[in-house]
Amino acid sequence: MKLACKNCGNLLLEKSNFCNLCGEKTAYKRLTVKSFFAHFINQFLSIDNKLLKTFIDLFTQPDLVIDSYIKGFRKTYVNVISYLGLSITLMGLQFFILKKFFPELLQYGSGLEQPEGFDINSVMDFITEYQSVITLVSIPVYSVISRFVFKKSKKYNVAEHFVIITYTSAHWFIISFFMILITLPFGLNFYNASQLISIPALFYMAHVYKKLYEFSWKSTILRTILYVVMSFLFPMIIALIFGILYAAFYLKN
């Protein structure tokens, strides 16, 4: 009597250890604590793991990761949307840790004169609470800015710049998560730490563009600075709009 694969229902070949259709194992063993953690280590800490490989290669050869996805070769690296999802999850975890255990590090603008009845920390809390939504809205805008900065080159279109910005933004969010965690024991204000982290982020973005476009370093750095300045103005405008709306609502009530 032939057995069927429990994953896809395909009839299995005799003495086969794997399904010839989906590749699922045919030898099923009851899950134990030991086997669960062994599987976890193999999936997430193995040098051959896609997540680890994606993380490393986005440092060393970001052009290979990005071009692989753009050209349809998507088995080697983590999907760009999944990578963004991971980064947004870590961002949420980061703010949870800060609010739960280090709320004093989220105080913004202490000592600055503020309009009567206006609390800038409430505005910043609102922005951090909806950081994931702001990120999802911002990435398409950053993609258009990126394409504009490199408008003389036809190598990548707007949709492909969306992949570039999504991968690089997600990658830097993940890096920032660990860098912020390192600063927590030193009592460094979150917003000050974020400003410090933005400096290496500039060089990372230049590194990515240099790999993708193979321009001279001078041209790449100038274009990267233009991209950063234009990208910096966008969240400032968004923050200002949120601030005005919040202030209007707060003062009205």
N, C-alpha and C positions, 0 to 999 in steps of 0.2 A: 504493500500500500504506500503510495507516494504521499509525502507530506507537503503542505503548502507553506510558503513563507508568511510569517506572522506580520510582516511589514507591508508587503504588496499583494499577497495572495497567489503569487506565481508558484507553479508546481516545481518542487526542488528535484535536482538530479540526485541519483543515489550516491551516498557517502560524500556529499558536498558540504563543505564547511561554511560556504557563503551562497547566497541567492545569486544565480547567474543573471538576474534582471536588475535588482536594486543594490546588490552588494551587501545586504544585511546578513549578519551571522545566523547560522542555523542551529548552533549549539547554545541553548539558553540555560544560564545558571541563575539561581536565585540571588538577588542583590543583597550584598552584605555591606557593613560599614567600610571594611577594608577595600572591597572591590569598587565601592562608590568613590572613595578618595583616590584610589589608583586611577580611575577613569578621569576624575577631576584634574589630577596632576598631568595626566597624559594629554588632555584636551587643552588646558590653559597654560601649562608651564613647559610643555615640550618645545624644543628648538624648532620643530617642524610645524608648530601651530601657526595657523593663518593669522591670528590676531597678533602674536608676537612678531611674526615676519612682517606684517603690515606696519607695525609700530617702528620696527628697526629700519625698514626700507624707506619709510617716509622721512627718515633722517638722512640716510646714506644715498639713496637713489629715488627721490620722490617722483622724478620724471617717469621711471619704470612703473611705479604703482599707478600713477595717474593715466599714463598712456595705455597701460594694460586694460584699464576699465573702459577708456574711451574707444579703444579698438575692439572691444568685445571679448577680451581674454580675462575672464572673471573668476577663475577657479583658484588662482594662487593667493589672492589677497581678499581681505574682508570687503564686502560690498560697501560702497561709499555711504549709502543711506544707513546701513547697520553701524558703520563706524561713527556717523553723526549721532545716531541713537545712543550709542555707548557713551559718547562725550556728554550729551545732554543729561543722561542718567547720573554721571559723575558730578556734573555741575549741581544737580539737585541735591545729591548727597553732600557735596561741599557746603552748600548753604544750610543744610539741615544740621551738620556738625557745628558750623559757626553759630547759628542761632541757638542751638541747644547747649553748647558747652563754652562758647567764646563770644557771647553777644556784645561784649564791650569792644571787640575788634571790628564790629560792623557800624560803629558810630562814625558818622561822617560830618565834617565841618564843625567840629567842636571848637569853640572859641571864636567862631565867625559871627558877625552881626547878621541877624536874620530879620525879615519883616515880622511885625507883630502878628501873632496867630498863625505863623507859617513854620512848620517843622520839616527841615530838609531831610532828616533821617526817615520820616514817614514816606517821603517821596522815594528815597533810595530803597527802602524796604519794599515798596510797591514795585519798583523796577526789578529788584532781585527776585521777587516772588514770581514775576512773569518773564524771567530771563530766557527761559526756553522758547517762549512764544516770540519774544523780541529777536532771538537768534534765528529762528525759522523765517521771520519776515526780513531780517537783515541780509541773509546770505544771497538771495536773488539780487538785491541792490548792490552788494559788494561784487557780485559776478559781472554786472553791467559796468561798474566802475573799473574793474580789472580789464574787461574787454576794451573799454575806452582808453585806458592807459597804454595798451598795446595795439591800438587801432591800426597802426601802420603795418603790422604783421597779420597775415591771413591764416596763420598756423592753427589757431583755435577760435571757434565761434563762441557765441554767448553761452550756449548750452554746455559746451566743453569747459568754459570758464566756471560754470556752475560746479562742475566736478572738481576743478582745481581748488576753488575757494572752499567747497564743502570738505574735501579731504584735509586741506591745510588748516582750516578753522577747527575742525574736529580734533585734529592731531594736537593743535596747540591748547585746546581746552583740556585735553587729557594730561598734557605736560603740566599745565597750570594747576590742575587738581593736586598733583603730587608736590609741586613747588609750594603751593599755599599750605599744604599739610606740614611741610618742613618748617615753615615760618611760624606756625602756631605756638610752639613752646617758647619762642622769643617775644611773644606779645606784639608782633608787628601788625599794625592796622591793615585790614583787608584791602582797603582802597589804595593805601600806600604801597602794599606788596604788589597789587595789580599793576600799578604804574611802573614799578621796577621790572616786572616780568614783561611788560610791553617792549622794553628795549631789546632783549634777545629775540623777541617775536619779529621785530623789524628785520633783523639779520637772517632769521629763518626764512621769512618770506622772500628776501632777496636771493637766498640760496635756492629756493624752489624755482623762482623765475629764471635764474641763471641756468639751471639744469634744463628747464623746459624750452627756453628760447635761444640759449647759447649766445646771448649778446655779450658785449664787453662788460666788465664789472662796473665801470663808470656809468654806462647807460642803464644797466640793470638797477643799480642803487638809486639813481635819480628817478627812474620810473617807479620803483618801490616806495620811495619817499612820497611821490605824488599820490600813489594809491593809498598810502597810510593817511596822508593829510585829508584826502577826499573821504575816506572811510571814517576818519575820526569826526568829521563834521556831521555825518549822518546821524550817529547815535547821540551827538550833542543836541541836534535839532529835535530828535525823538524825545530825549530826556527833557528838553525845554517844553515841548508840547505836553508831555505827561505832567510836568511840574505845574504848568499853567492850569491844566484841567483839574489837577488835584487841588491846587490852591483855590480855584474858583468854587469847587464843590465844598471844600473844607470851610472856607470863609462864609459861604452861603448858609451852611448849617451851623 
